[in-house]
Structures are given as C-alpha cells and as structure tokens.
Amino acid sequence: MITATQQLESYLENFSEFEKLAAGHALPWLRNLRQDAFARFCEVGFPTTHDEDWRFTNVSAIAQTAFRLTCNRPVRLSQQELDPYRVPGVNCQLVFVNGNFARELSLLGKLPDGVKVSNLGGEISSNPEAIEPHLGRYLDIRRDAFCALNTAFGEDGAYVHIPRGTLVEEPIYLLFVSTANDAPSMSHPRNLIVAEEDSQATIVEDYVSLDGGAVFCNTVTELVAGDHTVLSHYMIEREHEEAFNISTLRIQQGRSANVVSHSVLLGGALVRNNVHPVLAGEGGECLINGLFIGNGHQHLDNYMLVEHASPRCGSRQFYNGILDGHAHGVFHGRIIVHKDAQKTDAKQTNRNLLLSDDAQIDTKPQLEIYADDVKCTHGATIGQIEGDALFYLRSRGIDEVSARKLLLFAFASECLDRMKQGPVRRHVEELINRCLFQMANSAPGASTGIRRDDTGRNWEEIG
Amino acid sequence: MSLLEIKNLHVKVDNHEILKGIDLKVNAGEVHSIMGPNGSGKSTLAQVLARRETYAVSAGEVSYNGRDLLAMKPEEAACEGIFMAFQYPVEIPGISNAYFLRSALNAIRKYRGLDEIDAIDFLPLFREKLKLLDMDEKLMNRSVNEGFSGGEKKRNEILQMAVLEPKLSILDETDSGLDIDALRIVAQGVDAMRNPERAIIVVTHYQRLLNYIVPDFVHVLLDGRIVRSGGPELALELEEKGYGSMEAEARHATPA
C-alpha cells in the first residue's frame, strides 16, 4: 500500500520516462495533450466514493498499488498461447499484448478498399495529420482521472478508419491480452475509430488475460460515427479474477447515425465500464445493451452517460445483471437531455438477479432534462430465481442444475437477442454459457439463491 | 400392488396442518377424482405428489410403483412417470415452448437409458400432439406460457402430458377458467391417454369436467380429510347438494 504522495511520485516517474520515448513525442499537439492530461490527473487524483459518479465503486485498490508501465518491456507470445482466446470465423483480428500492438499475432484479413485497420502508435508516427483532428477531441479529460491518465499515457491501440459509403461486413476484432509481470503492471490502450458518412461496421474489443497477477488495464475508445452510419461496438471483459479494468467508450454520433453498444462483463476483479454517447446530430439512434455476470468478490460497475444534444434522437439502455457469491454490481444510468434536444425519446431498463444473500446491486437512474418536449422512462428490478419457475422445470424431469442454468440463460438471452446473428454473437453466447454453467453448478446446495417468495424489491418509475 | 398408495399422510405449511391423514390407493388403469371446496387441501395433495419441497410432510407414507415417493426429488418423480398439470402454469420468458418440451422429454429419456431425440425427430411427434389439442404451432416458438391465454396455458399442460406420457397424471384444477369448448378439447386430450397402464387423478372443484373424463372413483376432500369415497354418482350428488351438506355430515361423524 502506498500513500497519495508516493502514488503521485510513482505516476510522475512513469510519465517522465514515458513522455520522452512515446510514439509522437516530437509532435507538439500530442505533447501538449499528454501534458495537460497528466496535469489534470495530478490535480484531481483518483476518485473516491465521495464523488457522486463513484459512490458505489471504491478504486483505492488501484490507487494504492504502484503500477508500472509495460510498454518498454515487450512480451512475446506464441500463436498457440493465444489460440484458446481467438474467435472462430473472424478474419480480421488485431492483437495487443499489454496494450502494445503485436503485428506478428494479428490477422488483417481482407477488408474493402480504403478501409484502414492498424495500430494507433504506428499511425501517430506515419500519419499524424489523420489522427490530430480526432484524438482527444471527444473525450473529456476532466470527466475522471482515468480518462486523464489514459490520455497522458496513451500511445497505442487500434486505429480504424472507414471511408464514406463503405460497408464492412466482417467484424473488426481487437483482442487485448494482459500477461503476468513480476511487478504490478498497467496499460492504457487507446483506440480511435472513425467511420465516415454512410458507412457500416462492427468493432469488437475483447479483454483477456493469460495468467494471474496484478494488472490494471485502463482503456479509452473514441468512436466517431459520421452522419447516417450504422455501427456496432462490443466490449467483452473476461480477464482473470485479480484484474482491474476501467474502460470508457466515448461515442460521437452524427445526424441519423445508428450506433449499438454491447457490453458483456464476465471477468475481472474490479471493472468499470463507461459508455458515453453524445447524440450530436438530429435523428440519431443509440442502443446500449449490457450484461454483467459476477461471482466471488467481483465488482462490476456499469456507468452510462447518454447525452441528447440534438432533436429527435432516441436512446435505449437495457442492462441485465446476474450476481452470485459476494459479487457487487452497479448500474448508473445518467441521461442528459440538452435544451435543444426536443422530441427526445430515451428509455432505460436495468434488471437484476441476485443469487445469494451476499450479492449486491446498486442501481441508480439519473435524469437531467432541460428540454420540455421529451419522453424519458426508466425502471429497474431486482429479484431472485423464481422458485415457481424452478419447480415447474423440475416437475417435468429437468434436474435442478440444468433447470437453474436454463433460467439463468433465459435471463441472459434478453441481452443476447439484441445482438446480430453471426460469429461475434456465437462467441459471446459460448462465453456466457460457460460462465452460467459454472454458476449453476457451483451454487451452494443450489438452494440458497432460491426463495419461495420473491422478497426482492421491484420498482418501476416513469419520469 | 397399487401404483400409488398413500397412508395416513399429514402435511404442514407454515406450521398449519393442511392434510390431516389421507389414505388413498390408485391402481394402474384407474381414474380417480378428488373433489372438494377451496382450501380443503386438494392442491396441497397434488403438489406433494409432484414433490414440491415447500410442503413439509409431518407423518405418513406414500409409495409409488413400490418406491418411497417422499424420498424423491421433483425431477426424479417426473422421470419415474409422475406428471402434474399445474393449476397455475408458470410463465418462463426466454425459453421457447418447443425447447422446453424437448429438454424435458430428453431428460426423462436419459433417465430411462434411452437415446436423446434431436429437434428434427421431435417435430413429427410434436405436431401430432399439437393437433390432438387443437393448438397453433406458432405457440411453440413463443416463450413458455408467456402471454398465453388461460385456455392456452391449460392446453399447454395437457400437451406436455401427451408428449411425456406419464404413468400417473395429476390434473390440478385443469378445468378452472376454461370455457366449454376449451374444456372439451382438454378433456378429450386427457381421455385419449387413458389405458390400462396409466392412472389419472383429476383434482377439481366442479363436476363438469367429469362429464368428459368419467372417473372410476370419486373422493371428497374436506378440511384435509377424505370424508367420502364412491363411484361417479358421488360427483352428481355433490353437484346437486353442494359441499355444505357433506360438511355438516362430516362434522357430525367426526368425534369432537
């Protein structure tokens, strides 16, 4: 454990070393961006639970660990080591090991002409004029210390550019692998995805770890959805049970852009997933779909900030959580409707299943409406596996573990059903299946989570 | 040996005694009807036989096919051939009716050492039973009972019974809330399953269903006890006189 001063010194040491050698260190705009962000981080430090946005999530375990950057010590992995994590049927796979692009492990597949899929570090060096107009332009480093830290330390990640009118059918799959190190290590992957007008694509971020140990992955993705684009983004977190993962997806939506964000949180010790779309153009649509499944002492925090900044935009948030053991889940759904965003239609639903007495969920809607002609609804439910449903299945011959699994899977399928058919959905389904099978099997006596009467509170509000 | 033999069964719910000593023998090939007013313990008896664990058996024994039924889990009882049609079929969002039924059938087949049936082989069997109950095939791709009307739910129960082919079926107020057409279809579905190897217990409040499924025996359950047993004519007598007279009779007969 370290003190706040030691903590700052540790980051300062890391930063001065990093800044000298980082990709693009000679570019004044990038140097300024990093320095400003680092200054911001030093000023505010890590958030505490006194901060409203972090009320339910204590990050002192991250703050009090002296993480080191891993970018100077590249780790070599073999194809075989990665095989179990690959997604079958996907030809375009970029691999990042501890945040650094691993070209030898990546597959580029065949993409339509003009589509650029590469690493940000490389682009900063070879093509900075394409990066400068976008990098750091959408993310607000003042939002939290993690965004500031990522901007200060960000140098590599994925860069995707889809030209106007281009349809990319093949998913663009990004695999982020963390490996064990002697000392606690951190990485700050930074992704920039720019989809020009009238283009379509699917981007997948998948976070895995090869072995245990203290790792802290703090990632930021800026997704620029031009006018009339149709984009899907997946965030899959399945790191080991000691990993810290903080991620921010900042979506900038143009006119009539249709963006879908799927988050599937299955792994990690402390996970915070921020999804922050800004509906900046008229008639935009945004669907934020999420599933989080926690067990043991996992802490899974889903923070949504949906900003309606233009008229006639629609946003939908659907999050389902399944929590067992001592797991703690958070759903924080904040919707801001700006003054000019008339005819906004925003909806938010969070449903949770608690399978043990010690599992916990904090669910918090937060609506800030400054326009007067809008429709905003929100609701949340908390319950257990229904004893009646379980008995019904068992009374037809289905054994208890299978019956529990069926019910859990049915609950999870609500989220799965919002994903398009294809290799990514099959991959997610397989991961969820494995996760729920373990959960159904390991249920203590498989009875503690089931109560005859549903004592969970259920509430629905319309505002 | 009787298929089902209940001896002196006492059952408590929340420390309150619901069944106060039930004795009943059911042989293969027989149809028994258990009639009684609300709160007499009919549904409790049905649920105990289906092995709902929330009911505590405080005394008595139940043997089924020569085995101790009370030692079985619900899934084990089902695999051994017991089926209860629920009074209130449960809605299960997210699981399709077809998938549910096939899973149930395969669980039972597996228990009996038979091969599992895949979706393709399952279809013809399924269609035949759907026809028997005059059910729309579209209901099969919908979630189990979700958004089904009352009549559709009850028919769905009998459909499950027809697919799973139990040895002992317990129909728990399957007639309640059904209009006469639906009642006829449900009753025909049940009647089609009568054979010398199977037994059926029809739990009901009213006599109407028994016009279609004519029982071999009728038992009147009052306040947790079987107070009278007889042939099908007993159901008619009940219809005529109501439970009131029998209640009075029972009070009279029971020593204070």
HADDOCK unambig.tbl for C-alpha pairs under 7 A between the chains (distance, minus, plus):
assign (segid A and resid 388 and name CA) (segid B and resid 90 and name CA) 6.80 0.50 0.50
assign (segid A and resid 389 and name CA) (segid B and resid 90 and name CA) 6.01 0.50 0.50
assign (segid A and resid 389 and name CA) (segid B and resid 92 and name CA) 6.60 0.50 0.50
assign (segid A and resid 391 and name CA) (segid B and resid 52 and name CA) 6.96 0.50 0.50
assign (segid A and resid 392 and name CA) (segid B and resid 90 and name CA) 6.73 0.50 0.50
assign (segid A and resid 394 and name CA) (segid B and resid 74 and name CA) 5.63 0.50 0.50
assign (segid A and resid 394 and name CA) (segid B and resid 75 and name CA) 4.70 0.50 0.50
assign (segid A and resid 395 and name CA) (segid B and resid 50 and name CA) 6.57 0.50 0.50
assign (segid A and resid 395 and name CA) (segid B and resid 74 and name CA) 5.06 0.50 0.50
assign (segid A and resid 395 and name CA) (segid B and resid 75 and name CA) 5.37 0.50 0.50
assign (segid A and resid 395 and name CA) (segid B and resid 78 and name CA) 5.73 0.50 0.50
assign (segid A and resid 396 and name CA) (segid B and resid 75 and name CA) 6.45 0.50 0.50
assign (segid A and resid 396 and name CA) (segid B and resid 78 and name CA) 5.64 0.50 0.50
assign (segid A and resid 396 and name CA) (segid B and resid 104 and name CA) 5.53 0.50 0.50
assign (segid A and resid 397 and name CA) (segid B and resid 75 and name CA) 4.07 0.50 0.50
assign (segid A and resid 397 and name CA) (segid B and resid 76 and name CA) 6.57 0.50 0.50
assign (segid A and resid 397 and name CA) (segid B and resid 78 and name CA) 4.80 0.50 0.50
assign (segid A and resid 397 and name CA) (segid B and resid 79 and name CA) 5.33 0.50 0.50
assign (segid A and resid 397 and name CA) (segid B and resid 104 and name CA) 5.54 0.50 0.50
assign (segid A and resid 397 and name CA) (segid B and resid 107 and name CA) 5.81 0.50 0.50
assign (segid A and resid 397 and name CA) (segid B and resid 108 and name CA) 5.72 0.50 0.50
assign (segid A and resid 398 and name CA) (segid B and resid 75 and name CA) 5.69 0.50 0.50
assign (segid A and resid 398 and name CA) (segid B and resid 104 and name CA) 5.63 0.50 0.50
assign (segid A and resid 398 and name CA) (segid B and resid 107 and name CA) 5.68 0.50 0.50
assign (segid A and resid 399 and name CA) (segid B and resid 75 and name CA) 5.57 0.50 0.50
assign (segid A and resid 410 and name CA) (segid B and resid 93 and name CA) 6.72 0.50 0.50
assign (segid A and resid 410 and name CA) (segid B and resid 94 and name CA) 4.27 0.50 0.50
assign (segid A and resid 410 and name CA) (segid B and resid 95 and name CA) 5.73 0.50 0.50
assign (segid A and resid 411 and name CA) (segid B and resid 94 and name CA) 6.47 0.50 0.50
assign (segid A and resid 413 and name CA) (segid B and resid 94 and name CA) 6.48 0.50 0.50
assign (segid A and resid 414 and name CA) (segid B and resid 94 and name CA) 6.88 0.50 0.50
